[in-house]
């Protein structure tokens, strides 16, 4: 009798994007008898190789299905034949988009065979035929591990990204620079070899391809914004990605974490590897420097953000008034000095209302846990359970 899998051990969230490389001799294509019009198209020619691309036909993409990007590299110097040369094809795809047509929904480890079968089917439609065992054993040239975290208790992704901006991320790892894009809705620490990306997933669903962090939005994914952004109860999803964009970086990092380098597709589709990579970057970039986030003195704008968190229905104009009042109540000689400034222009009754507003604001702020958003993310990495849009939609009802 098979033992039931415990939630939180096997049902762990996996990966997003893969770039796989397969020797061309292990690929079968039939460009001559191609009935759907998908052929190799020369994109670039260099002294070392010719680069070809292959795309699905409009007949298949009109149904909204997600297809991988397929590129062939025909190496020169060892014959002109694709199979005789040191040629290969690269397959780039988002695994969740293959299964769910979006990457808000997250995969789990035991969906590997489903991903393989779906990928094989989409490749077959593009007239690229690969044996399942060759696809599973494909070399991983790059992998993007990721985690979607639903923020609770009124915290927004933009607020969290603003807080994280107080850490100088460029001094961690070997990042050359950190960019803040789309009015602070995303943060990208970047080098050619790897990236650490944090962004507001819900806001990104509304961005144009040029401005979006996720450049490959599907129709299904874009439709999620309307469903998950109900005015009375909008969902807040913070997306964190570690993008290992070069094989040399991938191999070195895997070795650093105690994993075997040069992973195959099946090897890299691993809950333990995904969790280890994500936690290492989070702890190195953010967690190990958390004291910086909570040791600074609060600015007026920080106070404004806290007031909006504590008063979810408060209008911005009212929040600005309360932030200013509370700040002035703590400056100089406090309430006594503030009363003397306002005394000639407001009645005793108006002053009492001002005092009541200041006390109410202070009481609400006392109930906030300043590390709550940080704890939510940390707990998300510990649990590492998959986020599902079906669960988010249930919360909307």
C-alpha positions in Angstrom: 0.0 0.0 0.0 1.4 3.4 -1.0 2.0 5.9 1.7 0.2 9.2 1.2 2.4 12.2 0.4 2.6 14.7 3.2 1.8 18.3 2.2 4.9 20.5 2.5 7.3 17.6 1.8 6.6 16.5 -1.8 4.0 19.1 -2.9 6.5 21.9 -3.2 6.6 24.7 -5.7 9.1 24.3 -8.5 10.5 26.5 -11.3 9.4 28.8 -14.0 11.7 29.2 -17.0 14.1 26.7 -18.6 16.5 26.9 -21.4 17.4 23.4 -22.6 20.0 22.3 -25.1 19.7 19.1 -27.1 22.2 17.8 -29.8 20.5 18.1 -33.2 21.3 14.5 -33.9 18.8 13.6 -31.2 16.1 15.6 -32.9 13.9 14.6 -35.7 12.2 17.2 -37.9 10.3 16.8 -41.2 10.5 20.2 -43.0 9.8 18.5 -46.3 6.5 17.0 -45.3 5.6 19.8 -42.9 1.8 20.2 -43.2 1.4 23.1 -40.8 3.9 25.6 -42.3 6.4 25.6 -39.4 9.9 25.6 -40.9 13.3 26.7 -39.8 14.0 30.4 -40.7 17.5 31.8 -40.8 17.8 34.6 -38.2 21.5 35.2 -38.0 24.7 34.1 -39.6 28.1 34.4 -38.0 31.6 32.9 -38.8 31.0 30.2 -36.1 27.4 29.2 -36.6 24.1 29.9 -38.4 21.1 30.6 -36.1 17.6 29.4 -37.1 14.3 29.8 -35.4 11.1 27.8 -35.6 7.7 29.1 -34.7 4.2 27.6 -34.3 1.7 28.5 -37.0 -1.1 31.1 -36.5 -3.6 28.3 -36.6 -2.4 27.0 -33.3 -1.5 30.2 -31.5 -5.0 31.7 -32.1 -6.4 29.3 -29.6 -4.3 30.9 -26.9 -2.0 27.9 -26.3 1.5 28.6 -25.0 4.4 27.4 -27.1 8.1 27.3 -26.4 10.7 29.3 -28.3 12.9 27.0 -30.4 16.3 28.0 -31.8 18.8 25.9 -33.8 22.5 26.6 -33.9 24.3 25.0 -36.8 28.0 25.0 -36.0 30.5 25.5 -38.8 33.9 23.9 -39.2 32.8 20.2 -39.1 30.7 19.9 -42.2 27.6 21.7 -43.5 25.1 19.0 -42.5 23.1 19.8 -39.4 23.6 16.3 -38.1 27.3 16.1 -38.9 28.2 19.5 -37.4 28.3 20.2 -33.7 24.8 21.5 -33.9 22.1 21.8 -31.3 18.6 23.2 -30.6 17.7 25.3 -27.6 14.2 25.2 -26.2 13.1 28.1 -23.9 9.8 27.9 -22.1 7.9 28.7 -18.9 6.8 25.4 -17.3 3.8 26.8 -15.5 2.5 28.4 -18.7 2.7 25.1 -20.5 0.3 23.6 -18.0 -1.8 26.6 -16.7 -1.3 29.2 -19.5 0.0 31.5 -16.7 2.8 31.6 -14.1 0.7 32.8 -11.2 -0.3 29.2 -10.7 2.7 27.3 -9.4 3.8 23.7 -10.3 4.8 20.9 -8.0 7.5 18.3 -8.4 5.3 15.4 -9.3 4.1 17.3 -12.4 7.4 16.7 -14.2 6.0 14.0 -16.5 3.0 16.2 -17.3 5.4 19.1 -18.3 7.4 16.7 -20.4 4.4 15.3 -22.2 2.9 18.8 -22.8 6.2 20.2 -24.1 6.6 17.2 -26.4 3.1 17.8 -27.8 3.7 21.5 -28.4 7.1 20.7 -30.1 5.3 18.1 -32.3 2.9 20.8 -33.4 5.9 22.8 -34.4 7.2 19.7 -36.2 10.1 19.2 -33.8 10.1 15.5 -32.7 12.1 14.4 -29.6 12.0 11.2 -27.6 10.8 11.7 -24.0 14.1 10.3 -22.6 16.1 12.7 -24.7 14.1 15.6 -23.5 14.3 14.6 -19.8 18.1 14.2 -20.1 18.5 17.6 -22.0 21.3 19.8 -20.7 20.0 22.9 -18.8 21.7 26.0 -20.1 19.7 28.4 -17.8 17.0 28.1 -15.2 14.7 30.7 -13.4 13.6 29.6 -10.0 10.7 31.6 -8.5 8.2 32.0 -5.7 4.8 33.9 -5.7 3.9 35.1 -2.2 0.4 36.5 -1.5 0.8 39.4 1.0 -1.7 39.6 3.8 -2.9 42.2 6.3 -3.0 45.2 3.9 0.7 45.1 2.8 1.3 45.8 -0.9 4.0 44.6 -3.2 5.1 48.2 -3.9 5.4 48.9 -0.1 7.6 45.8 0.4 9.8 46.8 -2.6 10.2 50.3 -1.2 11.3 48.8 2.1 13.8 46.4 0.4 15.3 49.4 -1.4 16.8 50.5 1.9 19.4 47.7 1.5 22.3 48.3 -0.9 21.9 45.1 -2.9 24.9 45.9 -5.2 27.3 44.9 -2.4 25.8 41.4 -2.3 27.0 38.8 -4.7 28.6 40.4 -7.8 25.7 42.6 -9.0 26.8 45.6 -11.0 23.6 47.6 -10.4 20.1 47.5 -9.1 17.3 49.1 -11.0 13.8 50.2 -9.9 11.3 50.1 -12.7 7.7 51.1 -13.3 7.5 53.7 -10.4 8.9 51.3 -7.9 6.8 48.3 -8.8 9.8 46.1 -9.6 13.4 45.8 -8.4 16.1 44.1 -10.6 19.7 43.3 -9.4 21.4 42.3 -12.6 24.5 40.9 -14.2 24.8 38.9 -17.5 25.3 35.7 -15.4 22.4 36.0 -13.0 19.6 38.2 -11.7 17.6 38.7 -8.5 14.2 40.1 -9.4 11.3 41.2 -7.1 8.2 42.7 -8.6 4.5 43.3 -8.1 3.0 40.5 -10.1 -0.5 41.9 -10.3 0.8 45.3 -11.6 3.0 43.5 -14.1 0.0 41.8 -15.6 -1.2 45.2 -16.8 2.1 46.4 -18.3 2.9 46.5 -22.0 5.5 44.0 -23.3 8.1 46.7 -23.4 7.6 47.7 -19.7 6.6 44.3 -18.2 9.1 42.2 -16.3 7.4 39.1 -17.7 7.8 39.8 -21.4 5.8 36.7 -22.5 2.3 37.4 -21.2 -0.4 34.9 -22.3 -4.0 35.9 -22.9 -5.0 33.7 -19.9 -2.4 35.4 -17.7 -3.6 38.9 -18.6 -7.2 38.0 -17.9 -6.2 37.1 -14.3 -5.8 40.7 -13.4 -9.5 41.5 -13.8 -10.5 38.4 -11.9 -8.0 38.9 -9.0 -8.2 42.7 -8.7 -11.7 43.1 -7.4 -12.0 46.7 -5.8 -13.3 45.4 -2.5 -10.6 42.7 -2.1 -7.7 42.9 -4.5 -5.0 40.3 -4.2 -1.4 41.4 -3.6 1.2 39.0 -5.1 4.9 39.6 -4.6 7.0 37.6 -7.1 10.6 36.8 -6.4 12.9 35.2 -9.0 16.4 34.0 -9.1 17.6 33.8 -12.8 20.7 31.7 -13.4 21.2 32.8 -16.9 24.6 31.2 -17.8 25.6 27.6 -17.5 28.9 28.5 -15.9 27.1 30.4 -13.1 24.5 27.6 -12.8 27.1 24.9 -12.4 29.2 27.0 -9.9 26.2 27.8 -7.8 24.9 24.3 -7.7 28.3 23.1 -6.6 28.4 25.8 -3.9 25.0 24.5 -2.6 26.2 20.8 -2.6 24.3 19.8 -5.8 25.9 18.1 -8.8 26.8 20.6 -11.6 25.6 20.2 -15.2 22.0 19.2 -14.3 19.7 17.6 -16.8 16.1 18.9 -17.2 14.9 16.2 -14.8 17.6 17.0 -12.2 16.9 20.8 -12.2 13.1 20.2 -11.9 13.6 19.7 -8.2 11.8 21.1 -5.1 14.9 20.8 -3.0 17.1 22.7 -5.5 14.4 25.4 -6.1 14.0 26.0 -2.4 17.7 26.0 -1.7 18.5 28.5 -4.4 15.7 30.8 -3.5 16.4 30.7 0.2 20.2 31.3 -0.3 19.6 34.4 -2.4 16.9 35.7 0.0 19.1 35.2 3.1 22.2 36.6 1.4 20.5 39.6 -0.2 17.8 40.4 2.3 17.4 38.2 5.3 21.0 38.5 6.6 20.7 42.3 6.5 17.2 42.6 7.9 18.4 44.8 10.7 19.0 47.6 8.2 15.3 47.5 7.3 14.1 48.0 10.9 16.8 50.1 12.5 16.2 53.3 10.5 14.2 56.3 11.8 10.8 56.5 10.1 10.4 59.3 7.6 7.1 61.1 7.1 6.5 59.1 3.9 7.2 55.9 5.9 4.7 57.0 8.4 2.2 57.7 5.6 2.6 54.2 4.3 2.1 52.8 7.8 -1.1 54.9 8.3 -2.5 53.6 5.0 -1.8 50.0 6.1 -3.5 50.6 9.4 -6.5 52.3 7.8 -7.3 50.3 4.7 -10.4 52.4 3.8 -8.9 55.8 4.6 -8.7 58.4 1.8 -5.2 59.6 0.8 -6.0 63.2 1.8 -7.0 62.1 5.3 -3.9 59.9 5.6 -1.6 62.9 4.6 -3.3 65.0 7.3 -2.9 62.4 10.0 0.8 61.7 9.1 1.5 65.4 9.2 -0.4 65.9 12.5 1.3 62.9 14.2 4.8 64.1 13.0 4.3 67.6 14.3 2.9 66.2 17.6 6.3 64.5 18.2 8.5 67.4 17.1 9.9 70.1 19.3 7.8 70.6 22.4 5.1 68.3 21.1 1.4 68.8 21.5 1.8 72.0 23.6 3.8 73.7 20.9 1.4 72.5 18.2 -1.6 73.8 20.2 0.0 77.3 20.5 0.7 77.4 16.7 -3.0 76.5 15.9 -4.6 78.2 18.8 -5.6 81.5 17.2 -7.0 79.8 14.1 -9.0 76.9 15.4 -11.6 76.5 18.1 -11.3 74.4 21.2 -13.7 71.9 19.7 -11.6 71.6 16.5 -8.5 71.2 18.6 -10.1 68.3 20.5 -11.0 66.6 17.2 -7.3 67.0 16.1 -6.1 65.5 19.3 -8.6 62.6 19.0 -7.3 62.0 15.4 -3.7 62.0 16.6 -4.4 59.5 19.4 -6.5 57.3 17.1 -3.7 57.2 14.5 -1.1 56.3 17.2 -3.4 53.6 18.6 -3.8 52.0 15.1 -0.1 52.1 14.4 0.6 50.4 17.7 -1.4 47.4 16.5 0.8 47.0 13.4 3.7 44.6 13.4 6.5 46.3 11.5 8.1 43.0 10.6 4.9 41.3 9.5 5.5 41.6 5.7 9.1 40.3 6.3 7.8 37.4 8.3 5.2 36.5 5.6 7.9 36.2 3.0 10.2 34.2 5.3 7.4 31.8 6.1 6.6 31.5 2.5 10.1 30.3 1.8 9.9 27.9 4.7 6.6 26.4 3.7 7.3 26.6 0.0 3.8 25.5 -1.0 2.4 26.3 -4.4 0.2 29.3 -5.0 -3.0 28.6 -7.0 -5.3 31.1 -8.7 -8.3 28.9 -7.8 -7.5 29.5 -4.1 -7.1 33.2 -4.7 -10.4 33.4 -6.5 -12.2 31.6 -3.7 -11.0 34.4 -1.4 -12.7 36.9 -3.7 -16.1 35.5 -3.0 
